[in-house]
């Protein structure tokens, strides 16, 4: 993860562009990503981030 974060920071590329560059069709990363999507992980992360944002706004009074 540290290497991926450094690559993202150093390259200035969009995360999707970098992911596509390192994901071989039919490879291990592609299999893992399919499984994460099957379980709705992207939606869960988005919902969690939005819940934290909403709670932060409520706590700050705005």
MONOR-V759656 format. One record per residue. N is the residue number from 0. RES is the residue in three letters. PHI is phi in whole degrees, -180 to 180 (999 if undefined). NEAR is the number of other C-alpha atoms within 10 Angstrom. Layout:
BEGIN
N;RES;PHI;NEAR
N;RES;PHI;NEAR
END
This chain:
BEGIN
0;UNK;999;6
1;UNK;-62;7
2;UNK;-64;8
3;UNK;-65;12
4;UNK;-65;11
5;UNK;-65;10
6;UNK;-62;14
7;UNK;-63;16
8;UNK;-65;12
9;UNK;-71;9
10;UNK;-81;11
11;UNK;76;9
12;UNK;-77;11
13;UNK;-68;10
14;UNK;-53;15
15;UNK;-65;8
16;UNK;-62;10
17;UNK;-66;15
18;UNK;-61;14
19;UNK;-64;11
20;UNK;-69;9
21;UNK;-109;11
22;UNK;-99;14
23;UNK;-81;12
24;UNK;-58;10
25;UNK;81;8
26;UNK;-87;10
27;UNK;-67;11
28;UNK;-65;14
29;UNK;-61;16
30;UNK;-64;13
31;UNK;-64;11
32;UNK;-64;13
33;UNK;-61;12
34;UNK;-67;12
35;UNK;-61;12
36;UNK;-64;11
37;UNK;-60;10
38;UNK;-92;11
39;UNK;72;11
40;UNK;-64;13
41;UNK;-60;12
42;UNK;-63;11
43;UNK;-63;11
44;UNK;-64;11
45;UNK;-61;11
46;UNK;-62;12
47;UNK;-65;12
48;UNK;-64;12
49;UNK;-66;12
50;UNK;-64;12
51;UNK;-65;12
52;UNK;-61;12
53;UNK;-63;13
54;UNK;-68;12
55;UNK;-61;12
56;UNK;-63;11
57;UNK;-65;10
58;UNK;-69;9
59;UNK;-85;8
60;UNK;82;7
61;UNK;-114;7
END
